[in-house]
Amino acid sequence: MTDFSTLGLEPAILANLGELGYREMTPVQAAALPHVLAGRDVIAQAKTGSGKTAAFGIGLLRTLNPRFFGVQALVLCPTRELADQVAKELRRLARYQDNIKILTLCGGMPMGPQLGSLEHGAHVVVGTPGRVLKHLEKGSLVLDGTQVLVLDEADRMLDMGFHDDIVSVVDRMPRQRQTLLFSATWAPEIRAISRNFQREPAEVTVESVHTDSSIEQVFFEVERSNKPAALKALLRHYQPASALLFCNTKQMCDDIEASLCADGFHARALHGDLEQRDRDLTLVQFANGSCPVLVATDVAARGLDIKGVAAVINVEIAFEPEVHIHRVGRTGRAGEAGLALSLCAPSESPRALAIEQALGRRLAWRDVPVAGGGAPSALPAMVTLNIGGGRKDKLRPGDILGALTGEGGIAGNMIGKIDIFDMQAYVAVDRRVADQALRALVNGRIKGRSFKARKLS
């Protein structure tokens, strides 16, 4: 059975899961949750988009004592983006409980606000290993009462060089705890981490959470120097509502972004050299539909679970077939049709052959479609508005929604995704009412206060 009601969860939890759209358990949830709820350690092979946050989150939240404002659960993630995503989902899952505080501690952000938040206490900390360790060393974070440790995307944390930091963090935790380890691979290093940190863990393997039966895959042979022109031809021909473009290097990302923008496409690059605020804004605009093209490296895109990606385009062929399969799996989710296009230079042919062998079937090759030289697809339907206030100002999505639909007079169906960070908030609005929405925010009040607001290009 894959219904959540088979787990013996309290009615309030089941009601909240239903409101959040959790109908049936994903394979990793069905396999892991019985062990997690029983208090066992778990080592699970699961990729981004598998539903693993709920697989550990539902059990983690049930262990919390709301009256004790000490850290009772710690979730370690490789990147700030994943930590923010996990924290956001845990807050949604915790809606049935009162006064549960979930705090993110990540590098690239000022220490001061984090220190202030820690002074007020937190039930759950979600963070990156380096920043969590720094707080432990300063004494601003204490894990003496921690009952649950989650290592999310453990293989990626090891790839990024966090092994020693993770060991140092775990050494400061109680030995009697539940440890849940999630990894996309069973690398020897993962097995070693499990042996050192876990006690007789239940093993859960989910080979693939995406089937490519709903994904149309097409390869195009193109000289490397002609890839920018071929890419624009594909975007003009297929006109996907959103496209996630993969490059193998940061430089190629920047070059492709510059080439697309010069021709009128709305594109942004995502790689490790970006400042954290720029990374946040890039992801916000792609996820809310105001920037339909994201050009990324595999490292930068790791851990991002962006829903509804219409097309994946491999500007460069991945070096490993597994990476290619993981890229392609970002489209065609939840039963939706997906499109995966790959530009292959002659020098990349051996990589394409390796993908063909890994898939066990012949690849589909076509000529690059001939596209007119006119403008790309129409302007994005959504526009992002930036508000100069955030979580620290006690802003919530409902406050922004109310300001726009109340005195602003804007229909609720014209308002899209709302993202709130510590000091900033972003709201996507239909392009047709963007100016009206901006005036409502600039001239009106949110929770009785005035905030600066601006429209982003």
C-alpha positions in Angstrom: 0.0 0.0 0.0 1.2 3.5 -0.8 -1.4 5.5 1.0 -0.1 7.6 3.9 -2.9 6.4 6.1 -1.2 2.9 6.3 1.6 4.5 8.4 -0.5 5.0 11.5 0.0 8.7 11.5 -2.1 11.1 13.6 -5.2 12.6 11.9 -3.7 16.1 12.0 -0.7 14.9 10.1 -2.7 13.1 7.5 -5.0 16.2 7.1 -2.0 18.4 6.5 -0.5 16.0 4.0 -3.7 16.0 2.1 -3.9 19.8 2.0 -0.3 19.9 0.7 -1.1 17.5 -2.1 0.6 14.4 -0.8 -1.8 11.7 -2.1 0.3 8.6 -2.3 3.8 7.8 -1.2 6.7 7.9 -3.7 8.8 4.8 -3.8 11.4 6.2 -1.4 8.8 7.3 1.0 7.0 3.9 1.0 10.3 2.1 1.5 11.9 4.4 4.1 9.1 5.9 6.2 8.2 2.7 8.1 11.8 2.4 9.3 12.1 6.2 10.0 8.9 6.2 12.0 10.1 3.1 13.9 13.2 5.0 15.0 15.7 3.0 12.9 18.7 4.4 11.2 18.3 4.4 7.4 20.6 4.6 4.4 18.7 5.4 1.3 19.7 5.8 -2.4 17.5 8.5 -3.7 17.8 11.4 -6.1 16.5 14.9 -6.2 12.8 14.9 -6.8 12.2 11.5 -5.2 10.2 13.0 -2.3 13.1 12.3 0.1 12.5 15.4 2.2 9.1 14.1 3.3 10.6 10.6 3.7 12.8 12.0 6.6 10.7 15.1 7.4 7.5 13.3 8.5 9.4 11.1 11.0 11.7 13.9 12.1 8.9 16.2 13.0 7.1 13.6 15.1 10.0 13.3 17.5 10.0 17.0 18.4 8.9 18.4 21.8 7.5 21.9 21.0 8.0 23.0 24.6 11.8 22.4 24.5 13.5 25.2 22.5 16.7 23.3 22.0 18.0 21.8 18.7 16.4 18.4 18.5 17.1 17.6 14.8 19.9 18.6 12.4 19.8 18.3 8.7 23.1 18.8 6.8 22.9 19.7 3.1 25.7 20.4 0.5 24.4 23.8 -0.7 22.4 26.7 0.6 19.8 26.3 -2.2 19.1 22.7 -1.0 19.1 23.8 2.6 16.5 26.6 1.9 14.4 24.1 -0.1 14.5 21.5 2.7 13.7 24.1 5.4 10.8 25.4 3.4 9.3 21.9 2.9 9.8 21.1 6.6 7.9 24.2 7.5 5.0 23.1 5.3 5.0 19.6 6.8 5.1 21.1 10.3 2.0 23.3 9.8 -0.1 20.9 11.9 2.1 21.6 14.9 2.3 24.9 16.9 5.4 26.9 17.5 7.9 24.7 15.6 10.9 26.8 14.8 13.1 25.7 11.8 16.3 27.7 11.3 18.8 27.6 8.4 22.5 28.1 9.0 24.4 28.4 5.7 27.7 29.9 4.5 27.7 33.0 2.4 25.4 34.7 4.8 26.2 37.1 7.7 26.8 35.5 11.1 25.1 38.2 13.0 21.4 37.5 12.2 22.1 33.8 12.6 23.5 34.4 16.1 20.4 36.4 17.0 18.1 33.6 15.8 20.0 31.0 17.7 19.7 33.0 20.9 15.9 32.6 20.6 16.2 28.9 20.2 15.2 26.5 17.4 13.8 23.0 17.2 15.3 22.1 13.9 18.5 23.3 12.2 19.0 22.9 8.4 22.4 24.0 7.2 25.7 23.4 5.4 28.5 21.6 7.2 31.0 24.4 7.3 28.6 27.0 8.8 27.1 24.6 11.3 30.6 23.7 12.4 31.6 27.3 12.8 28.6 27.9 15.1 29.5 24.8 17.1 33.1 26.1 17.6 31.8 29.5 18.6 29.4 27.9 21.2 26.4 29.6 19.5 25.0 26.2 18.6 24.6 23.3 21.0 23.6 19.8 19.8 23.5 18.0 23.2 19.8 17.3 22.9 19.7 16.4 19.2 17.8 13.2 18.6 17.9 13.0 14.8 20.7 13.7 12.2 19.9 13.7 8.5 22.7 13.7 5.9 21.0 14.9 2.7 22.8 14.3 -0.6 25.7 12.9 1.3 27.6 12.0 -1.8 27.5 15.6 -3.0 28.8 16.8 0.4 31.7 14.5 0.1 32.4 15.6 -3.5 32.5 19.2 -2.2 35.1 18.3 0.4 32.9 18.4 3.5 34.0 15.1 4.9 36.1 16.5 7.8 33.5 19.1 8.6 30.8 16.4 8.8 33.0 14.3 11.1 33.6 17.3 13.4 29.9 18.1 13.6 28.9 14.5 14.3 31.6 14.2 17.0 29.7 17.0 18.9 26.4 15.1 18.8 25.0 12.5 21.2 25.9 8.9 20.2 22.3 7.8 21.0 20.4 9.3 18.0 18.7 8.4 14.8 20.9 8.9 11.7 19.2 9.1 8.3 21.6 9.1 5.3 20.4 9.9 1.7 22.7 9.6 -1.3 22.3 9.3 -5.1 25.0 6.7 -5.2 26.5 3.8 -3.2 30.1 5.1 -3.4 32.6 3.4 -1.1 32.9 6.7 0.8 29.2 6.6 1.5 29.5 3.1 2.9 32.3 4.2 5.1 30.3 7.2 6.4 27.4 4.8 7.2 29.6 2.4 9.1 31.1 5.2 11.2 27.8 7.1 11.9 25.0 4.5 11.8 23.8 1.5 13.8 22.5 -1.4 11.7 20.7 0.9 9.2 17.8 -0.3 7.1 18.9 -0.1 3.4 16.5 1.5 0.9 17.3 1.6 -2.8 15.2 3.5 -5.4 17.1 3.0 -8.7 15.1 5.7 -10.5 12.3 7.9 -9.6 11.9 9.2 -13.2 10.9 7.1 -16.1 11.8 8.6 -19.5 8.8 7.1 -21.2 7.2 10.6 -21.2 10.4 12.4 -22.3 11.2 12.9 -25.9 15.0 12.8 -26.3 16.6 14.1 -29.5 20.3 14.6 -30.4 21.7 17.0 -32.9 25.2 16.8 -34.4 26.7 20.4 -34.4 30.1 21.8 -34.7 31.2 23.3 -31.4 31.5 26.8 -32.9 27.9 26.6 -34.2 26.3 25.6 -30.9 25.1 29.1 -29.9 23.3 29.5 -33.2 21.9 25.9 -33.1 20.7 26.5 -29.5 18.7 29.6 -30.5 17.2 27.7 -33.5 16.0 25.0 -31.1 14.5 27.5 -28.7 12.7 29.3 -31.5 11.5 26.1 -33.0 10.3 24.3 -29.9 9.5 27.4 -27.8 9.4 25.7 -24.4 7.7 27.5 -21.6 10.9 27.0 -19.6 14.2 25.5 -20.5 17.1 24.3 -18.3 20.4 24.4 -20.3 23.4 22.5 -19.1 27.0 23.3 -19.8 30.1 21.6 -18.4 32.0 24.8 -17.4 31.3 28.1 -15.8 32.8 29.9 -18.8 30.5 28.2 -21.2 27.6 29.2 -19.0 28.5 32.8 -19.1 29.2 32.7 -22.9 25.9 31.1 -23.6 24.0 33.5 -21.4 25.6 36.5 -23.0 24.9 35.2 -26.5 21.2 34.5 -25.7 20.6 37.8 -24.0 22.2 39.7 -27.0 19.6 38.1 -29.2 16.7 39.0 -27.0 16.2 35.8 -25.0 15.5 36.1 -21.3 18.2 34.0 -19.8 20.3 33.8 -16.6 23.4 31.8 -15.7 23.8 29.7 -12.5 27.3 28.6 -11.4 29.5 28.6 -8.4 31.1 32.1 -9.0 27.9 34.0 -8.4 27.3 35.9 -5.2 24.7 34.3 -3.0 22.1 37.0 -3.6 22.5 36.7 -7.3 22.1 32.9 -7.1 18.9 33.4 -5.0 17.5 35.9 -7.5 18.3 33.7 -10.5 16.5 30.7 -9.0 13.6 32.8 -8.0 13.1 34.2 -11.5 13.4 30.8 -13.2 11.1 29.0 -10.8 8.4 31.7 -10.9 8.4 31.9 -14.7 9.7 35.5 -15.2 13.0 34.2 -16.7 12.3 31.2 -18.8 15.9 30.1 -19.6 18.4 29.0 -17.0 22.0 28.1 -18.1 23.7 26.0 -15.4 26.6 23.7 -14.5 25.8 20.4 -13.0 27.3 21.4 -9.6 25.2 24.6 -9.4 22.0 22.7 -10.4 22.6 19.8 -7.9 19.9 19.7 -5.3 17.5 22.0 -7.1 14.0 20.7 -7.4 12.4 23.1 -9.8 9.0 21.9 -10.8 7.5 22.0 -14.3 10.7 22.3 -16.5 9.4 22.0 -20.0 12.7 21.2 -21.7 16.3 20.3 -20.8 18.9 21.2 -23.4 22.4 19.8 -23.1 24.6 22.5 -24.7 27.5 20.2 -24.0 27.3 16.5 -23.5 27.9 15.3 -20.0 31.1 13.4 -19.4 29.3 10.5 -17.6 26.1 8.8 -18.8 24.7 8.9 -15.2 25.0 12.7 -15.2 23.2 12.9 -18.6 20.4 10.7 -17.2 20.1 12.9 -14.1 19.9 16.1 -16.2 17.2 14.6 -18.4 15.2 13.5 -15.4 14.5 17.1 -14.5 11.9 17.3 -17.2 8.8 15.1 -17.7 8.1 14.8 -14.0 4.8 14.0 -12.3 3.5 12.4 -15.5 4.0 15.5 -17.6 5.5 15.3 -21.1 9.1 16.4 -21.2 11.6 17.3 -23.9 15.4 16.7 -23.8 17.6 18.1 -26.6 21.3 17.5 -26.8 23.8 19.4 -29.0 26.7 17.0 -29.8 30.0 18.1 -31.4 31.9 15.5 -33.3 34.5 15.3 -30.5 31.7 14.5 -28.1 30.5 11.4 -30.0 32.1 8.9 -27.6 30.1 10.4 -24.8 26.9 10.1 -26.9 27.8 6.4 -27.5 28.2 5.8 -23.8 24.8 7.3 -23.2 23.3 5.0 -25.8 24.9 2.0 -24.2 23.7 3.1 -20.7 20.1 3.6 -22.0 20.2 0.3 -23.9 18.6 1.7 -27.1 19.6 3.8 -30.1 19.5 7.5 -29.8 17.3 9.6 -32.0 19.3 12.0 -34.2 17.8 14.9 -36.3 19.0 17.9 -38.2 18.8 21.3 -36.4 15.5 22.9 -37.5 15.7 25.9 -39.6 14.4 28.8 -37.6 13.6 32.3 -38.8 15.7 35.2 -37.7 12.9 37.0 -35.9 12.5 37.5 -32.2 12.5 34.6 -29.8 9.2 33.6 -28.1 7.1 36.3 -26.6 8.0 38.1 -23.4 7.7 36.0 -20.2 4.1 36.0 -18.9 5.3 36.8 -15.4 7.4 39.7 -13.9 9.2 39.6 -10.6 8.7 42.4 -8.1 11.2 42.8 -5.3 10.1 43.9 -1.8 12.7 45.3 0.7 11.6 43.3 3.6 11.5 39.6 4.5 11.4 37.0 7.2 13.2 39.2 9.7 10.3 41.7 9.3 7.8 38.9 10.0 6.6 39.0 6.4 4.6 36.0 5.2 3.3 35.1 1.8 -0.2 35.8 2.9 0.7 39.3 3.9 2.0 40.1 0.4 -0.9 38.3 -1.3 -3.3 40.3 0.9 -1.7 43.7 0.0 -2.0 43.0 -3.7 -5.5 41.5 -3.8 -6.9 43.9 -1.1 -6.2 47.5 -1.6 -4.2 46.7 -4.7 -7.3 45.3 -6.4 -5.5 42.6 -8.3 -7.1 39.2 -8.9 -5.5 36.4 -7.1 -5.1 34.4 -10.3 -2.7 37.1 -11.6 -0.3 36.5 -8.7 2.3 33.8 -9.0 5.0 32.4 -6.7 6.0 34.3 -3.6 9.5 33.7 -2.2 10.6 35.2 1.2 14.2 35.4 2.4 15.6 36.9 5.6 15.8 40.5 4.2 14.1 40.4 0.8 10.9 39.1 -0.7 9.9 38.4 -4.3 6.5 38.0 -5.9 5.7 37.0 -9.5 2.8 38.8 -11.1 1.2 38.7 -14.5 3.0 41.0 -16.8 -0.3 42.7 -17.7 -0.8 44.0 -14.1 2.9 44.4 -13.1 2.8 48.2 -13.0 -0.4 48.2 -11.1 1.0 45.7 -8.6 4.2 47.8 -8.2 2.1 50.9 -7.4 0.1 49.0 -4.9 3.3 47.9 -3.1 5.0 51.3 -3.3 2.0 53.3 -2.2 0.4 50.8 0.1 1.3 49.0 3.3 2.1 45.5 4.2 1.2 44.5 7.8 0.8 48.3 8.5 4.3 49.1 7.3 5.7 50.7 4.2 8.3 48.8 2.2 10.4 49.7 -0.8 9.5 47.8 -4.0 10.9 47.6 -7.5 10.3 45.7 -10.7 13.1 43.4 -11.8 14.1 43.2 -15.5 
